[in-house]
Amino acid sequence: MEKVKFLERDLNGKKNKILLKDGFVPAVVYNAKTESKNIMLDTSTAKQILKNATSTTILDTELDGKSFKVVVKEIDINPITEELRHISFFEIDESKDMVFSIPFEIIGISPAVKNNLGVLVEVMDSIEVRCKVNDLIPSIKVDISGLEHPGQSISIDELEIPKDISLINEELKNATVVTITEMQEEIVSTPTESETTTAEASTETEGSTETQAASE
């Protein structure tokens, strides 16, 4: 994306509805010093960010002539109208380690899935890491081409993660990212002999009753 231009925002709270009607989306920029700036951006740019930006997308921005880089931290959408209501950004300090959420990217084809032996279950879709922005990667690839049977899985410690990127929670290094589970067979119930006999007797009784009623 081209450089995103932010504008200062004076309206807050319920008055943000005025901005939305005027073609702007309210937003805020946080930084590592716990400072925040109330800003706004035009709706078309905000929709481009919604469509294209991920948690690892670095955006070049400008506010009052000052340029800086940000990542998207949170996007608020009205669950009923699907209207884009607010965006939260975090300003990047390129000289320091920061916390990012990197998504997992599934690549390859699992023989177990291809041969209808099992179903691929994605246990985790992303992982929080710490690194400098220059060391950040867009995704962590998970190659499932070696998963041939149900019960096989891939954990985080089996993935290729650059040495300059560390996990926020080291206890997750053995956590499962994807696994193959067995196909669930559809159970078709068949009537037992006693159920069949009962059903037939019921049918004969109903037929006898109808014949008797007709003769009367």
VENVENGI-V769226 format. One record per residue. RES is the residue in one letter. SS is DSSP state (a for helix, b for strand, c for the rest). PHI is phi in degrees with one decimal (NA if undefined). OMEGA is omega in radians with two decimals (NA if undefined). Layout:
# VENVENGI-V769226
RES & SS & PHI & OMEGA
RES & SS & PHI & OMEGA
This chain:
# VENVENGI-V769226
M & c & NA & 3.06
E & c & -72.3 & -3.12
K & c & -58.0 & -3.12
V & b & -88.9 & -3.13
K & b & -98.2 & 3.07
F & c & -93.7 & 3.05
L & b & -122.7 & 3.11
E & b & -65.4 & -3.10
R & c & -123.2 & 3.11
D & c & -98.8 & -3.11
L & c & -80.2 & 3.14
N & c & -138.4 & 3.05
G & a & 60.7 & -3.09
K & a & -64.4 & -3.14
K & a & -70.8 & 3.10
N & a & -61.4 & 3.11
K & a & -60.5 & 3.12
I & a & -64.8 & 3.13
L & a & -62.4 & -3.13
L & a & -61.7 & 3.12
K & a & -68.7 & -3.12
D & c & -88.2 & 3.08
G & c & 91.8 & 3.11
F & b & -125.8 & 3.09
V & b & -112.7 & 3.10
P & b & -67.8 & -3.12
A & b & -153.2 & 3.11
V & b & -145.0 & 3.09
V & b & -117.4 & 3.07
Y & b & -101.5 & 3.02
N & c & -140.1 & -3.06
A & c & -66.7 & 3.13
K & c & -89.0 & -3.11
T & c & 62.6 & 3.06
E & c & -86.2 & 3.12
S & b & -142.2 & 3.11
K & b & -126.7 & 3.07
N & b & -81.9 & -3.08
I & b & -133.2 & 3.01
M & b & -150.0 & 3.08
L & b & -143.7 & -3.07
D & b & -66.8 & -3.02
T & a & -60.3 & -3.11
S & a & -63.1 & 3.10
T & a & -66.8 & 3.13
A & a & -61.3 & 3.13
K & a & -68.7 & 3.07
Q & a & -65.0 & 3.11
I & a & -64.2 & 3.12
L & a & -59.0 & -3.07
K & a & -78.0 & -2.96
N & a & -110.3 & -3.03
A & c & -84.0 & 3.03
T & c & -117.6 & -3.12
S & c & -70.0 & 3.13
T & c & -113.3 & 3.13
T & c & -80.3 & 3.12
I & c & -91.9 & -3.12
L & b & -106.7 & 3.01
D & b & -84.3 & -3.07
T & b & -129.6 & 3.14
E & b & -143.1 & 3.09
L & b & -142.6 & -3.13
D & c & 54.3 & 3.09
G & c & 82.9 & 3.14
K & b & -98.8 & 3.14
S & b & -99.8 & 3.08
F & b & -159.5 & -3.10
K & b & -107.6 & 3.14
V & b & -139.8 & 2.94
V & b & -124.2 & 3.11
V & b & -80.2 & 3.12
K & b & -103.0 & -3.10
E & b & -157.5 & 3.08
I & b & -124.9 & -3.11
D & b & -104.0 & 3.14
I & b & -123.6 & 3.09
N & c & -63.1 & -3.07
P & c & -66.4 & -3.12
I & c & -94.4 & -3.09
T & c & -91.0 & -3.08
E & c & 61.3 & 3.10
E & c & -79.6 & 3.08
L & b & -74.3 & -2.99
R & b & -105.2 & -3.04
H & b & -167.4 & 3.07
I & b & -130.6 & 3.06
S & b & -109.7 & 3.11
F & b & -116.8 & 3.05
F & b & -127.4 & -3.13
E & b & -74.4 & -3.07
I & c & -93.4 & 2.97
D & c & -101.8 & -3.01
E & c & -65.2 & -3.10
S & c & -91.9 & -3.06
K & c & -121.5 & 3.03
D & c & -69.8 & 3.12
M & b & -134.4 & 3.13
V & b & -96.6 & 3.11
F & b & -130.5 & 3.03
S & b & -109.2 & -3.10
I & b & -100.4 & -3.14
P & b & -76.8 & 3.01
F & b & -87.1 & 3.13
E & b & -118.9 & -3.13
I & b & -77.7 & 3.09
I & b & -128.8 & 3.13
G & c & 83.4 & 3.13
I & c & -125.5 & 3.13
S & c & -78.9 & 3.08
P & a & -59.0 & 3.14
A & a & -63.6 & 3.12
V & a & -73.5 & -3.12
K & a & -60.2 & -3.10
N & c & -94.4 & 3.10
N & c & 58.7 & 3.09
L & c & -92.1 & -3.11
G & b & -164.0 & -3.12
V & b & -120.3 & 3.10
L & b & -79.7 & 3.10
V & b & -116.4 & 3.09
E & b & -88.8 & -3.09
V & c & -75.7 & 3.13
M & c & -130.4 & 3.12
D & c & -108.9 & 3.14
S & b & -162.8 & 3.13
I & b & -145.2 & 3.11
E & b & -84.9 & -3.10
V & b & -133.5 & 3.07
R & b & -125.8 & 3.11
C & b & -168.7 & 3.02
K & c & -82.5 & -3.06
V & a & -60.8 & -3.13
N & a & -70.5 & 3.13
D & a & -97.5 & -3.08
L & c & -69.5 & 3.08
I & c & -113.7 & -3.06
P & c & -68.8 & -3.11
S & b & -162.3 & 3.04
I & b & -109.7 & -3.05
K & b & -77.0 & 3.11
V & b & -122.5 & -3.09
D & b & -86.6 & -3.08
I & c & -98.9 & -3.08
S & c & -67.5 & 3.13
G & c & -95.5 & -3.14
L & c & -87.4 & -3.03
E & c & -103.4 & -3.05
H & c & -138.4 & 3.03
P & c & -59.5 & -3.12
G & c & 100.1 & 3.10
Q & c & -76.7 & -3.12
S & b & -150.8 & 3.08
I & b & -128.1 & 3.13
S & b & -105.8 & -3.06
I & a & -61.2 & -3.09
D & a & -70.0 & 3.09
E & a & -93.3 & -3.08
L & c & -93.1 & 3.11
E & c & -88.7 & 3.11
I & c & -117.9 & -3.12
P & c & -51.9 & -3.06
K & c & -64.2 & -3.13
D & c & -82.9 & 3.11
I & c & -112.7 & -3.13
S & b & -118.2 & 3.12
L & b & -74.3 & 3.06
I & c & -67.7 & 3.13
N & c & -113.9 & -3.10
E & a & -64.2 & 3.14
E & a & -67.3 & -3.13
L & a & -87.8 & -3.06
K & a & -62.7 & 3.10
N & a & -100.1 & -3.10
A & c & -70.1 & 3.14
T & b & -78.7 & 3.11
V & b & -95.3 & 3.09
V & b & -138.1 & 3.10
T & b & -149.3 & 3.09
I & b & -107.4 & 3.09
T & b & -108.7 & -3.12
E & b & -68.7 & 3.06
M & c & -67.9 & 3.10
Q & c & -86.2 & 3.12
E & c & -76.4 & 3.11
E & c & -78.0 & -3.11
I & c & -90.6 & 3.12
V & c & -106.2 & -3.10
S & c & -80.1 & 3.08
T & c & -114.9 & -3.10
P & c & -65.7 & 3.10
T & c & -74.7 & -3.12
E & a & -61.8 & -3.14
S & a & -67.8 & 3.12
E & a & -66.3 & 3.13
T & a & -65.8 & 3.13
T & a & -61.8 & 3.14
T & a & -63.0 & -3.13
A & a & -64.0 & 3.13
E & a & -65.0 & 3.13
A & a & -63.4 & 3.14
S & a & -65.1 & -3.14
T & a & -66.6 & 3.12
E & a & -64.4 & 3.14
T & a & -63.9 & -3.14
E & a & -62.6 & 3.13
G & a & -66.6 & 3.12
S & a & -65.9 & -3.14
T & a & -63.9 & -3.12
E & a & -64.6 & 3.12
T & a & -66.1 & 3.13
Q & a & -64.2 & 3.14
A & a & -63.5 & -3.11
A & a & -68.2 & -3.11
S & a & -72.7 & 3.10
E & c & -73.9 & NA
